[in-house]
Amino acid sequence: MSEITIKLNQKYKSFDQGFATSLQGNIIVLSGINGSGKSQLMNIIRGREQGDLNNPLNPTQHINISSSIEIDGEKVDQNQIEIKSFKDNFNLPEIIKSTSVQLTNAIDQAHNQFKQGKLNPASLPQYASSCIKAINILKEKFGEVSNTISESDFKNTLRQSDFTWRNEDQFTDTIGFIFYSHAMAIAQGRQDAGAVDGPAFDKTSLGTPPWTELNNLFSELNLEYRFKNNYKIIHAELDEIPRLYSIDKEGNIIDSETRNLKDLSDGEKTIISLCFTSLRKIEGEDKKLLLLDELDAVLNPSLTENLFTVLKKYYLDKDIIVVITTHSPATISLAPEDTTFYEVFKKNYSNQRVIEVSKDEYKELQKVNKRFYDKIEDQAQRINDLEASLDSNEDLLIITEGKTDWKYIIGALKYFHSRNEFENINETHFYKFGTQEDLENSVCGTNINADLGEDQLNRFLANEISSRTGNTERRKMVWIGIFDSDTNIKIRNKPEYGVHSFKIKLDGISTEFLFNDDELKSLVAGKRLYIGDEFDTRTCQHSSENLNLGAGSYKKSGKRVIIDNDVYNQDKLNQALSKEEFSQAIYNHQIEISQESWEKFRHILEEIDSLIPVQKPINED
C-alpha cells in the first residue's frame, strides 16, 4: 500500500501554512460535506489551481501553490500528477479527421517551442503531457535532449512516433491523431515490405490498433456504441473521420446510426473521455498520481462501475495511485475492496482536517446500494419486474409492504386464534416472501423469493387493478395490501375490483411501534433494536450505554424511529439487531409479547376480516 505525504508551504484558502497530512492506499476516496475543502486539497496535491484558459469571456490563469508531495518518501513533481474534473467534459468537441498536414503542424509547434527553450512542461502547463512525450521520444533516440539536435532529426523522430501536440484539457483531438498514426504505420509497413525483398509485413507487430482497443473496452463496459473495425490511409489521409456508431443486439455496427459526442449524456462523456485518455500511453509520461475531482458527479451506478474498471485497467494496474473526491453514495458503495476512505472536515470543526474512515462505517451503504444497482443493471429484467403482477391465483391474498410485517401479523393471528377469533383468516392467505436465502432455508415458512417495498407493492396493486379491468372473473379474487402509516404514499384501492389496501394505525408509525418499548428492546443473541430518542441529538451518543451512532444513522438521533444498524461500541462493532432478526424472533416466540401489544394488532385483522367475502354454509343451496 502506497503512502502520499502532503505538506503545504503557504496559506491556501482554508488551509493554513504548514498543513500536513498523509493518505494511504492505491485507490483513495475523499468524502465530506460541501465546503469542507476537498477540491482545495486536490489543488494542494496538484500544486496548482486550474485556470480556465479556454473561456473567451473570462480566461483565468493557473495559480501555482507551494506544496511538497511525496509517494513512499520519493518526491513527486507536478508533471507526474494528472487531474480531471467532471467539468472538463461538458463541451467535449467532436473527433477530428487528422491528416499529414495536421501532423506536420503539430510537430512544427513542438519544434518552435524546442527552439525557444520552452519544451519544459513547467513552462507550458497546458501542454505538459505533449512536452513530456516529446522529450521521452527524443531521449530514446538521442540519449539526451540538447540544442545540438537538428531540425530535420527532431521532426523526423517525432513523425515516426505517434506524437501529438495537444492542449492538456482536450481529449478527442488526440483520437484522430492516434488513429491516423497507426493507420499510417500500417500503410508505411506495407509500402516498405513491397519495396524490398523480405518477409511480408505483419501489422500485428504494431500492437493492437487503437480502434480495436477502444471497441474492446466499450464492450467490456457494456457501452452501446463502437468505432469501425478498420481505418485506412488514402491519399495521405484517413479514409473517414472516426465516428461512434450504435450497435444492434448482436454487437454489430449500424452504419446508418452515428453517435455524436455532443449527444451523449454527461456521464457517458466522462467515461468516453477517460477511455480516450487511456490511449495516450501514460506510462511513457511517468505519471504517478491521478486526481479525480468529483469526476463521478454525473455518473449513474453502472457508469460508476465502468469508472472503476477503466481506472484499474489503465491506471491502478500501471502503479498509478488514484485519489477521488466524491459526494456520491454510489461511488462509496461500489468502490473496490482495497479502497481506503477519508473524510475532509471544515477548518472550524477540527484541527485534523483529514480523518481516515473505517470501511465498517460504509458496510450497510455498500450492501444496500450494491443490491439495488445489481437489480437495475439488467434492463430487460428490470422492466419485467416493474411491469409484472404478483404471480398468484389465490382467492384471498394478503400482502404486506415488507418482509417483516407479515411475520408480525401472523404472530398476532396465532394469538387471536388461541382465543378462537378471526378464524376466517388463515396463515396460508399471506404472501410469505423474502430473499433466496430465506426461501432455501424456509425462514418462518417463506415460500416466495421476492423483494417488496411500499412503492413496488403499490405498483403490483395498480397492475392487478389494470388486469381486472377487462377480466370480470378475476375480480372475485380478493387482494389486500397492508402499508405502514409512516409514509405519505397514496395507496391503490378499488373495492369493486376486489383490490383493497389500508394503512396500520396509529398514524405516522411503523409496525414495530405496535409493540411496547420493553418488547422492542428485547435482546436476541446479544443485540437489540434501538430507538432514535435514546441518542443525544447533538453528540449522537446513547443516553446510558457507551454507544455511538454511525454516519448512516446520525439524522435519526432524538427521533421516535427504529434504528436497526449503525450502533457501535468502543470496538466499532455494530450492536443493533436488524428488523428482520427481530421479526423472526417474534414469529418463533423467542420474545414474550404482552396481551396489550397483541391487542394493538386487532384493527389490522378486523380490517382484513371485513374484506373477506362472506362464506355460504356448506348445506345451503
CORMO-V928020 format. One record per pair of residues at least 4 apart in sequence whose C-alpha atoms are under 6 Angstrom apart, sorted by the first residue. I is the first residue (numbers start at 0). J is the second residue. Records with the same first field share a line. If there is no record, write none. Layout:
I: J + J
This chain:
0: 24
1: 23 + 24 + 25
2: 22 + 23 + 70 + 71
3: 21 + 22 + 69 + 70
4: 21 + 68 + 69
5: 19 + 20 + 21 + 68
6: 18 + 19 + 66 + 67
7: 16 + 17 + 18 + 66
8: 16 + 17 + 65 + 66
9: 16
10: 14 + 15 + 16
24: 339
25: 320
26: 320 + 321 + 322 + 338
27: 322 + 338 + 339 + 340
28: 322 + 323 + 324 + 340
29: 323 + 324 + 341 + 342
30: 324 + 325 + 342
31: 342 + 343
35: 343 + 344 + 345
42: 46 + 47 + 48
46: 63 + 64 + 66
47: 62 + 63 + 64
48: 61 + 62
49: 61
50: 59 + 60 + 61
51: 58 + 59
52: 58 + 59
54: 58
68: 74 + 75
69: 73 + 74 + 75
79: 286 + 287
80: 286 + 288 + 289
81: 289
82: 289 + 290 + 291
83: 291
84: 291 + 292 + 293 + 294
85: 294
88: 269
93: 260
94: 171 + 172
95: 172 + 175
96: 175 + 240
97: 175 + 176
98: 236
105: 164
112: 117 + 118
113: 117 + 118
118: 130
120: 124 + 127 + 130
123: 127
125: 166 + 167
126: 166 + 167
129: 164
131: 284
132: 284
137: 141
138: 142 + 143 + 144
151: 155
152: 156
154: 158
157: 162
161: 180
175: 179
176: 180
179: 183 + 237
182: 231
183: 187
184: 188
189: 200
192: 199 + 200
214: 225
217: 222
220: 305
223: 246
224: 244 + 245 + 246
225: 243 + 244
226: 243
231: 237 + 238
232: 236 + 237 + 238
233: 238
243: 257 + 258
244: 256 + 257 + 258
245: 252 + 253 + 256
246: 250 + 251 + 252 + 253
247: 251
263: 267
265: 297
266: 297 + 298
267: 271
268: 272
287: 319
288: 319 + 320 + 321
289: 321
290: 321 + 322
291: 323
292: 324
293: 324 + 325
298: 302 + 303
300: 329
309: 313
310: 314
311: 315 + 316
312: 316
314: 319
315: 319
328: 332
329: 333
330: 334
332: 364 + 365
340: 355 + 356
341: 354 + 355 + 356
342: 353 + 354
343: 352 + 353
344: 352
361: 365
364: 368
365: 369
368: 372
369: 373
375: 381
377: 381
382: 386
383: 387
388: 459 + 462
394: 476 + 477
395: 428 + 477 + 478
396: 428 + 429 + 478
397: 428 + 429 + 430 + 479
398: 430 + 480
399: 405 + 480 + 481
400: 451 + 452 + 453 + 456 + 482
401: 451 + 452
402: 433
403: 579 + 582
406: 582 + 586
410: 586
411: 597
412: 416
415: 420
416: 420
431: 445 + 446
432: 445 + 447 + 448 + 449
433: 437 + 448 + 449
434: 448
435: 448
437: 441 + 442
438: 445 + 446
441: 445
451: 455
467: 473
474: 496 + 497
477: 497
478: 498
479: 499 + 500
480: 500
481: 500 + 501 + 502
482: 502
483: 502 + 503 + 509
484: 502 + 503 + 506 + 507 + 508
485: 507 + 508 + 509
492: 498 + 499 + 500
493: 498
494: 498 + 499
513: 599
514: 596
520: 527 + 528
521: 527
522: 526 + 527
526: 574 + 575 + 576
527: 575 + 576
528: 563 + 575 + 576
529: 561 + 562
530: 560 + 561 + 562
531: 555 + 556 + 557 + 558 + 559 + 560
532: 556 + 557 + 558 + 559
533: 541 + 542
534: 539 + 540 + 541 + 542 + 556 + 557
535: 539 + 540 + 557
536: 556 + 557
539: 547 + 548 + 556
540: 546 + 547
541: 546
546: 567 + 568
547: 566 + 567
548: 565 + 566
549: 565
563: 575 + 576 + 577
564: 575
565: 573
566: 573 + 574 + 575
567: 571 + 572 + 573 + 574
568: 572
584: 589
585: 590
604: 608
